[in-house]
Structure formats: structure tokens, C-alpha cells
Amino acid sequence: MSLRLENVHGPGLEPHLDALGRLRIAVFREYPYLYDGTLDYERRYLRTYLDSPRSLVVLASDGDEIVGATTCVPLADEGPEFRAPFEAAGIPLDSVFYFGESILLPAYRGQGTGRAFFERREAHARTLPGLKFTAFCAVDRPEDHPRRPAGHRPLDDFWRRMGYEKRPNLHSTFVWKEIDEPAETAKTLTFWLKRWD
């Protein structure tokens, strides 16, 4: 099944905003994020990528339907909860390019799109001056989490093959509402880094 990948920058994301928001809600509803999202929140969240001229969003389409996407932006253009762990560790924000989500509907997984997403984001990051790290974060869940599906395989091994190292000293707290939760609660996410210099 061949998907069409399209690079979109900054304001070019505007026509795809709601489709990307709906895709994020659908994919992140799955374990391990269990996100109970709203389109209004998604529109606000995605403004980071609209407002940064140095951002990149890669859209994966099957015909006219967007079935996957990945995002990245200079860390200096991200929100304070993303920047804070790096500031505390003394890592200059301008040296880090932040990778947001990589999301793909289940029917399209396992065909190499995840690797293509990393390659496109890394290629874009390397066009910007001063790059020393690319980074992303992932939610921390215990192995005995009650909603962990049978046979669930974390992506840690894939991320390591792509050259990333988990950095437990770099973590942040984010707040969202999980499915079946009455209100938002705080979750810890840990960053993974790849050094480029």
C-alpha cells in the first residue's frame, strides 16, 4: 500500500488543520496515550506549527484521505513545558530540533512510513544552523498499566535503531484528559535524544 508523503511548512498547514486534529484524536486515543481530545484543543495545539516558519509537517495520504502525519519544530519555538527540561540541563534551545508526533492509522503501520517520517524530519532539521540534537518525548507508562493491550510492543527498540537514546534526566509533565477520566490529570513524558555534532 503506497502512501503519498507531502512536506508542509508553517502556514501551509492551515487547510489541513482539522484533518490533522481529527487524526491526532483518533491515534492518541489508543494506548499508551489514552487521550480523550477535542478539535478545539487540537486547533490551539497545532498553532505552534502554523506560527513557526521553520516547522515541518509531513502528511501521509491514501488518495484524498490523510492517514498519517509527523511534525517537527525548533525547540525554541515550542511551549515552556517542552523547553524547561533543556533549560534546566543547560542545553541551549537553539541547538535542539524537537520532533512532535508521528501518527499513522493502524491499517497503514508496519510498511516503513515511520522510518520515512524520521528521515524527512532529520533532513529538514539538518538544513538549520546550529543543530546539535534532535529530540522527542514519549509518555511514561508502567508495564502493568491496566489498559496495556496484550502483546503491546513499545517503540523503544525502533527509536534506538534510529539512533535515539532515552534520557531519564530530561522529562516534563503534561496535562490531558484520558478516556474514562472525569478530568485532566498530569502525566510524565521522558525525552529521547540523538546527537548530531
Backbone as numpy.savetxt, mean C-alpha at the origin, in Angstrom:
# Nx Ny Nz CAx CAy CAz Cx Cy Cz
-4.44 -15.05 -18.08 -5.29 -13.86 -18.08 -4.40 -12.62 -18.08
-4.39 -11.87 -19.16 -3.49 -10.74 -19.30 -4.18 -9.46 -18.86
-3.53 -8.73 -17.96 -4.07 -7.46 -17.48 -3.31 -6.31 -18.13
-4.01 -5.23 -18.36 -3.38 -4.01 -18.87 -2.97 -3.16 -17.67
-1.68 -2.78 -17.61 -1.18 -1.93 -16.54 -0.97 -0.52 -17.08
-1.46 0.45 -16.31 -1.39 1.85 -16.72 -0.83 2.69 -15.58
0.20 3.48 -15.88 0.76 4.40 -14.89 -0.03 5.70 -14.89
-0.42 6.15 -13.70 -1.17 7.40 -13.54 -0.44 8.24 -12.49
-0.32 9.54 -12.75 0.39 10.42 -11.83 -0.52 11.55 -11.35
-0.42 11.87 -10.05 -1.08 13.04 -9.50 -2.52 13.20 -9.93
-2.86 14.35 -10.50 -4.25 14.63 -10.87 -4.84 13.66 -11.89
-3.99 12.91 -12.59 -4.50 11.92 -13.54 -5.32 10.84 -12.88
-5.21 10.75 -11.54 -5.98 9.74 -10.81 -7.45 10.12 -10.66
-7.76 11.39 -10.81 -9.12 11.89 -10.52 -10.24 11.06 -11.15
-10.18 10.73 -12.45 -11.29 9.97 -13.04 -11.45 8.56 -12.47
-10.42 8.05 -11.82 -10.44 6.67 -11.32 -10.64 6.60 -9.82
-10.87 7.74 -9.18 -10.87 7.82 -7.73 -11.89 6.87 -7.09
-13.13 6.91 -7.56 -14.17 6.08 -6.94 -13.94 4.59 -7.22
-13.49 4.28 -8.42 -13.22 2.87 -8.73 -12.11 2.33 -7.85
-11.07 3.13 -7.63 -9.97 2.71 -6.76 -10.44 2.60 -5.31
-11.27 3.54 -4.90 -11.82 3.49 -3.54 -12.64 2.23 -3.30
-13.48 1.88 -4.26 -14.30 0.66 -4.12 -13.43 -0.59 -4.10
-12.37 -0.58 -4.91 -11.45 -1.72 -4.94 -10.74 -1.86 -3.59
-10.29 -0.76 -3.03 -9.64 -0.81 -1.71 -10.59 -1.37 -0.66
-11.82 -0.92 -0.67 -12.79 -1.40 0.31 -12.98 -2.91 0.17
-13.09 -3.39 -1.07 -13.34 -4.82 -1.30 -12.15 -5.67 -0.86
-10.94 -5.28 -1.25 -9.77 -6.11 -0.97 -9.38 -6.03 0.51
-9.42 -4.84 1.07 -9.01 -4.71 2.47 -10.05 -5.21 3.46
-11.22 -5.58 2.96 -12.20 -6.23 3.84 -11.73 -7.64 4.21
-10.87 -8.23 3.38 -10.32 -9.55 3.64 -9.32 -9.49 4.79
-9.05 -10.65 5.38 -7.97 -10.78 6.34 -6.64 -10.51 5.61
-5.68 -9.79 6.19 -5.58 -9.45 7.60 -6.09 -8.07 7.99
-6.58 -7.27 7.04 -6.97 -5.90 7.40 -8.39 -5.81 7.96
-9.31 -6.60 7.41 -10.68 -6.67 7.93 -11.32 -5.30 8.00
-11.04 -4.50 6.98 -11.40 -3.08 6.94 -12.86 -2.90 6.53
-13.59 -2.18 7.34 -14.99 -1.86 7.04 -15.03 -0.41 6.58
-14.75 -0.19 5.30 -14.51 1.15 4.80 -15.73 1.82 4.17
-15.56 3.11 3.92 -16.59 3.90 3.25 -15.95 4.67 2.09
-16.73 4.94 1.08 -16.21 5.64 -0.09 -15.83 7.08 0.27
-16.55 7.70 1.20 -16.18 9.05 1.61 -14.79 9.09 2.21
-14.48 8.12 3.07 -13.12 8.07 3.64 -12.10 7.83 2.54
-12.41 6.92 1.63 -11.46 6.59 0.56 -11.12 7.81 -0.28
-12.13 8.63 -0.58 -11.86 9.83 -1.38 -10.90 10.75 -0.65
-11.05 10.88 0.67 -10.14 11.73 1.45 -8.74 11.12 1.49
-8.67 9.82 1.74 -7.38 9.14 1.83 -6.60 9.25 0.52
-7.27 9.06 -0.58 -6.60 9.03 -1.89 -6.16 10.41 -2.37
-6.57 11.47 -1.67 -6.15 12.81 -2.05 -4.63 12.96 -1.98
-4.00 12.19 -1.10 -2.53 12.24 -1.00 -1.90 12.00 -2.37
-2.44 11.03 -3.11 -1.88 10.68 -4.41 -2.29 11.67 -5.49
-3.46 12.26 -5.33 -3.89 13.30 -6.27 -3.03 14.55 -6.10
-2.72 14.90 -4.85 -2.08 16.17 -4.56 -0.57 16.15 -4.74
0.03 14.97 -4.81 1.48 14.88 -4.97 1.84 14.69 -6.43
2.54 15.65 -7.03 2.93 15.49 -8.45 3.96 14.38 -8.64
4.58 13.93 -7.54 5.60 12.88 -7.62 5.04 11.49 -7.31
3.75 11.39 -7.14 3.14 10.10 -6.85 3.03 9.25 -8.11
2.79 7.96 -7.90 2.47 7.05 -9.00 1.39 6.10 -8.52
0.39 5.92 -9.36 -0.62 4.87 -9.16 -0.59 4.01 -10.42
-0.44 2.71 -10.23 -0.50 1.77 -11.35 -1.84 1.06 -11.28
-2.63 1.19 -12.34 -3.94 0.56 -12.41 -3.84 -0.70 -13.26
-4.43 -1.77 -12.78 -4.49 -3.03 -13.52 -5.93 -3.24 -13.97
-6.13 -3.37 -15.28 -7.48 -3.46 -15.81 -7.68 -4.72 -16.64
-8.88 -5.28 -16.51 -9.34 -6.37 -17.37 -10.46 -5.78 -18.20
-10.16 -5.47 -19.45 -11.13 -4.72 -20.25 -11.30 -3.33 -19.66
-12.55 -2.95 -19.37 -12.82 -1.63 -18.81 -12.86 -1.63 -17.28
-12.68 -2.79 -16.66 -12.80 -2.89 -15.21 -11.44 -2.84 -14.54
-11.28 -1.94 -13.55 -10.08 -1.89 -12.75 -10.16 -3.00 -11.70
-9.22 -3.95 -11.78 -9.26 -5.12 -10.89 -8.08 -5.14 -9.93
-7.17 -4.18 -10.07 -6.02 -4.10 -9.19 -5.38 -2.74 -9.28
-4.56 -2.43 -8.29 -3.85 -1.15 -8.29 -2.73 -1.20 -7.26
-1.75 -0.34 -7.47 -0.71 -0.13 -6.48 -0.35 1.34 -6.47
0.12 1.82 -5.32 0.36 3.25 -5.16 1.73 3.50 -4.54
2.28 4.68 -4.79 3.51 5.09 -4.12 3.62 6.60 -4.19
4.38 7.14 -3.21 4.49 8.59 -3.06 5.74 8.87 -2.22
6.43 9.98 -2.43 7.52 10.31 -1.51 7.01 10.38 -0.08
7.78 9.82 0.85 7.34 9.81 2.24 7.08 11.22 2.76
7.85 12.18 2.27 7.66 13.57 2.71 6.28 14.10 2.35
5.62 13.49 1.36 4.28 13.92 0.95 3.17 13.16 1.67
3.56 12.20 2.54 2.57 11.40 3.27 2.16 12.10 4.56
1.18 11.48 5.26 0.67 12.04 6.50 1.61 11.81 7.67
1.35 12.48 8.78 2.25 12.42 9.94 2.41 11.03 10.54
1.37 10.20 10.49 1.48 8.86 11.08 2.44 7.98 10.28
2.60 8.27 8.99 3.57 7.54 8.17 4.98 8.07 8.40
5.10 9.38 8.56 6.42 9.99 8.69 7.05 9.81 10.07
6.23 9.75 11.11 6.72 9.81 12.48 7.78 8.75 12.82
7.62 7.46 12.44 8.64 6.47 12.81 10.01 6.77 12.20
10.02 7.33 11.00 11.28 7.64 10.33 11.92 8.87 10.96
11.10 9.85 11.31 11.63 11.03 11.99 12.24 10.63 13.33
11.56 9.75 14.06 12.07 9.30 15.37 13.38 8.54 15.23
13.54 7.82 14.11 14.75 7.03 13.88 15.87 7.84 13.23
15.61 9.11 12.93 16.62 9.96 12.31 16.85 9.68 10.84
15.89 9.07 10.17 15.99 8.79 8.73 15.38 9.95 7.96
16.15 10.65 7.14 15.61 11.81 6.42 14.41 11.42 5.54
13.35 12.17 5.64 12.13 11.84 4.89 12.37 11.88 3.39
13.22 12.80 2.93 13.47 12.93 1.50 14.23 11.74 0.92
14.75 10.87 1.80 15.49 9.71 1.31 14.60 8.48 1.15
13.32 8.60 1.49 12.42 7.44 1.52 11.26 7.64 0.55
11.03 6.63 -0.27 9.85 6.63 -1.14 8.90 5.57 -0.58
7.68 5.99 -0.27 6.73 5.13 0.42 5.81 4.41 -0.57
5.71 3.09 -0.42 4.80 2.28 -1.21 3.52 2.05 -0.41
2.41 2.49 -0.96 1.12 2.26 -0.32 0.62 0.86 -0.60
-0.62 0.76 -0.96 -1.23 -0.55 -1.16 -0.83 -1.21 -2.47
-0.88 -2.53 -2.47 -0.91 -3.34 -3.69 -2.12 -4.24 -3.54
-3.12 -4.00 -4.36 -4.38 -4.71 -4.20 -4.81 -5.32 -5.53
-5.38 -6.51 -5.44 -5.78 -7.24 -6.63 -6.95 -8.15 -6.26
-7.97 -8.17 -7.08 -9.10 -9.05 -6.80 -8.63 -10.51 -6.83
-9.25 -11.37 -6.02 -8.75 -12.75 -5.87 -8.56 -13.52 -7.16
-9.46 -13.34 -8.13 -9.38 -14.12 -9.37 -8.13 -13.82 -10.18
-7.46 -12.72 -9.89 -6.32 -12.29 -10.70 -4.97 -12.48 -10.00
-4.97 -13.09 -8.84 -3.74 -13.25 -8.07 -2.94 -14.46 -8.56
-1.65 -14.44 -8.23 -0.79 -15.57 -8.56 -0.31 -15.62 -9.99
-0.40 -14.49 -10.70 -0.02 -14.45 -12.11 1.11 -13.46 -12.40
1.77 -12.99 -11.34 2.92 -12.11 -11.53 2.62 -10.63 -11.45
1.38 -10.25 -11.23 1.05 -8.82 -11.17 1.67 -8.16 -9.96
1.72 -8.88 -8.83 2.33 -8.30 -7.62 3.78 -7.93 -7.85
4.53 -8.78 -8.53 5.93 -8.48 -8.86 6.01 -7.29 -9.81
5.11 -7.25 -10.79 5.10 -6.12 -11.73 4.80 -4.81 -11.01
3.91 -4.87 -10.02 3.61 -3.67 -9.23 4.88 -3.16 -8.53
5.63 -4.06 -7.88 6.87 -3.65 -7.22 7.84 -3.06 -8.23
8.00 -3.71 -9.36 8.97 -3.25 -10.35 8.63 -1.86 -10.87
7.36 -1.62 -11.11 6.97 -0.29 -11.61 7.17 0.79 -10.56
6.83 0.48 -9.30 7.01 1.48 -8.24 8.50 1.76 -8.03
9.32 0.72 -8.03 10.74 0.92 -7.82 11.36 1.71 -8.97
10.94 1.42 -10.19 11.46 2.17 -11.34 11.10 3.65 -11.22
9.88 3.94 -10.78 9.48 5.33 -10.60 10.29 5.98 -9.48
10.44 5.27 -8.36 11.18 5.83 -7.22 12.60 6.19 -7.62
13.23 5.38 -8.47 14.62 5.62 -8.85 14.78 6.82 -9.77
13.70 7.37 -10.27 13.81 8.58 -11.10 13.93 9.84 -10.25
13.72 9.72 -8.94 13.73 10.89 -8.06 15.07 11.00 -7.34
15.57 12.21 -7.15 16.89 12.39 -6.53 16.87 12.06 -5.04
18.03 11.61 -4.53 18.20 11.43 -3.10 17.64 10.14 -2.52
17.18 9.24 -3.38 16.56 8.01 -2.88 17.58 7.12 -2.18
17.24 6.68 -0.96 18.04 5.68 -0.26 17.23 4.46 0.13
15.92 4.65 0.30 15.07 3.54 0.73 13.72 3.58 -0.01
13.19 2.40 -0.30 11.77 2.27 -0.55 11.20 1.50 0.64
9.96 1.80 0.98 9.39 1.25 2.21 7.89 1.07 2.07
7.37 0.14 2.82 5.92 -0.02 2.95 5.66 -0.54 4.35
4.40 -0.58 4.75 4.07 -1.13 6.06 2.93 -2.13 5.92
2.86 -3.03 6.89 1.84 -4.08 6.89 1.32 -4.26 8.30
0.04 -4.59 8.40 -0.60 -4.72 9.71 -0.04 -5.93 10.46
0.11 -5.77 11.76 0.58 -6.86 12.62 -0.62 -7.64 13.13
-0.61 -8.95 12.90 -1.69 -9.83 13.40 -1.06 -11.05 14.05
-1.58 -11.51 15.19 -1.05 -12.73 15.80 -1.43 -13.95 14.97
-0.61 -14.98 15.06 -0.87 -16.19 14.28 -2.18 -16.86 14.67
-2.63 -16.64 15.91 -3.88 -17.26 16.36 -5.06 -16.31 16.28
-4.97 -15.30 15.40 -6.09 -14.36 15.25 -7.35 -15.13 14.87
-8.48 -14.85 15.54 -9.70 -15.65 15.29 -10.23 -15.58 13.87
-9.89 -14.56 13.13 -10.39 -14.44 11.75 -9.36 -14.87 10.70
-8.24 -15.39 11.15 -7.23 -15.87 10.20 -7.78 -17.08 9.46
-7.90 -17.02 8.13 -8.45 -18.16 7.39 -7.53 -19.37 7.42
-8.10 -20.54 7.35 -7.29 -21.76 7.25 -6.42 -21.68 6.00
-5.17 -22.02 6.14 -4.27 -22.00 4.99 -3.76 -20.63 4.60
-4.05 -19.61 5.40 -3.57 -18.26 5.07 -2.05 -18.22 5.01
-1.52 -17.65 3.93 -0.07 -17.52 3.76 0.31 -16.04 3.73
1.01 -15.57 4.78 1.46 -14.18 4.75 2.38 -13.93 3.56
2.54 -12.68 3.21 3.36 -12.31 2.05 4.82 -12.06 2.42
5.21 -12.37 3.65 6.56 -12.05 4.10 7.64 -12.63 3.19
7.48 -13.89 2.78 8.51 -14.51 1.94 8.62 -13.81 0.58
7.49 -13.45 0.01 7.51 -12.70 -1.26 8.21 -11.36 -1.09
7.89 -10.65 -0.02 8.52 -9.35 0.21 10.02 -9.50 0.39
10.46 -10.55 1.09 11.90 -10.77 1.25 12.55 -11.05 -0.10
11.90 -11.83 -0.95 12.44 -12.11 -2.29 12.57 -10.83 -3.11
11.71 -9.87 -2.83 11.78 -8.59 -3.54 12.83 -7.66 -2.94
13.52 -8.14 -1.89 14.63 -7.37 -1.32 14.29 -6.55 -0.10
13.15 -6.78 0.51 12.70 -5.98 1.65 12.98 -6.70 2.97
13.28 -5.90 3.99 13.58 -6.41 5.33 12.60 -5.78 6.32
12.01 -6.62 7.16 11.10 -6.12 8.19 11.90 -5.39 9.25
11.43 -4.19 9.63 12.14 -3.36 10.60 11.25 -3.12 11.82
11.28 -4.01 12.80 10.39 -3.89 13.97 10.53 -2.58 14.73
11.68 -1.90 14.57 11.86 -0.61 15.25 11.09 0.50 14.56
10.58 0.25 13.36 9.81 1.25 12.62 8.36 0.77 12.54
7.54 1.34 13.37 6.12 0.94 13.35 5.27 2.15 13.69
4.04 2.07 13.29 3.12 3.18 13.52 1.74 2.64 13.86
0.91 3.51 14.40 -0.45 3.13 14.78 -1.44 3.83 13.87
-2.35 3.06 13.33 -3.41 3.59 12.46 -4.75 3.15 13.04
-5.76 3.92 12.74 -7.09 3.65 13.30 -8.06 3.39 12.17
-8.79 2.28 12.24 -9.89 2.03 11.31 -10.90 1.11 11.96
-12.06 1.05 11.36 -13.13 0.18 11.85 -13.03 -1.16 11.14
-12.94 -2.22 11.93 -12.94 -3.57 11.37 -14.38 -4.06 11.21
-14.56 -5.03 10.33 -15.87 -5.66 10.21 -16.24 -6.24 11.58
-17.50 -6.08 11.95 -18.04 -6.55 13.23 -17.60 -5.73 14.43
-16.81 -4.68 14.22 -16.47 -3.79 15.34 -17.48 -2.66 15.40
-17.88 -2.24 16.60 -18.84 -1.13 16.70 -18.22 0.23 16.39
-16.89 0.33 16.54 -16.22 1.62 16.33 -14.79 1.37 15.90
-14.12 2.45 15.50 -12.72 2.36 15.10 -11.84 1.97 16.28
-10.80 1.20 16.00 -9.80 0.86 17.01 -8.41 1.02 16.40
-7.41 1.12 17.27 -6.04 1.31 16.81 -5.40 -0.02 16.44
-4.63 -0.01 15.37 -3.87 -1.18 14.93 -2.41 -0.77 14.71
-1.50 -1.69 14.97 -0.08 -1.43 14.75 0.34 -1.99 13.40
1.09 -1.20 12.65 1.66 -1.64 11.38 3.17 -1.48 11.45
3.89 -2.45 10.92 5.34 -2.43 10.92 5.86 -2.20 9.50
6.94 -1.44 9.41 7.50 -1.08 8.10 8.53 -2.11 7.64
8.58 -2.26 6.32 9.60 -3.06 5.63 10.39 -2.10 4.74
11.71 -2.27 4.69 12.57 -1.36 3.93 13.48 -2.11 2.97
13.78 -1.43 1.87 14.81 -1.89 0.93 15.78 -0.72 0.74
17.04 -1.00 0.94 18.06 0.05 0.82 18.60 0.08 -0.60
18.78 1.30 -1.14 19.17 1.44 -2.54 20.58 1.99 -2.74
21.21 2.56 -1.70 22.54 3.16 -1.95 23.62 2.13 -1.66
